[in-house]
Amino acid sequence: MNTTPTPSSTGQPDPAADALAAWSPSIRPPVLAPSDVSYVIEDTAIGRMLLARNASGALIASTFLVAPEDEDVALTRIAAKVSPRVLRQPRELDEARRQLEDFLTGRTKGFTLHTDLALASDFQRVVLPRLASSVGYGTRATYGELAARVDRPKAARAVGAALGANPLCVVLPCHRVVASSGALTGYAGGLAAKRFLLDLEAGHPAA
């Protein structure tokens, strides 16, 4: 241990500087335990998104934030449907953030995240799993085709509404569903985001 006094600017020992150098604060920033719901705001290649997971670690939201009020709307919905204990805890979403980035850069073609459709309607709980299991990476389906796959062949419009409110965008790939003409139609993140994703999966990623 060096006990030589620290010289001051005048060359004299400076006890105050020595005391300050040896000071080790006993107060540390609190380490918060995971809340019922942890979330993070992430700026991605296709826009700003809110990612949220529940206490078990399952992803419950990957939602686009397009308008300034969208964050409040999303958090209010999560608080009402899952738990009011919602905290911004980015570290809890590290794995989801990493997988999303890998997907958007083309390093991976899918997700291994555990998901929970707590924010979905009953009809969405039928449509979204069927979408994920039947419309693979690089392929497309029409709203009518997906409606037929859930045994509701006349419910193309309802399927469109269900996909439009998809609480797990990108992870559950509603971007792979297009109009019967093949045209790109509405997407929560905007048509530019939908085009980005389809081009990526077609092997033509944006420069």
Buried (B, 14 or more C-beta within 10 A) or exposed (E): EEEEEBEEEEEEEBEEEBEEEEEEEEEEEEEEEBBBBBBBBBEBBBBBBBBBBBBEBBBBBBBBBEEEEBBEEBBEBBBEEBBEEBEBBEEBBEBBBEBBBBBBEEEBEEBEBEBBBBBBBEBBEBBBBBBBEBBEEEEBBBBBBBBBBBEBEEBBEBBBBBBEBBBBBBBBBBBBBBBEEEEBBEBBBBEEBBBBBBEBBEEEBEE
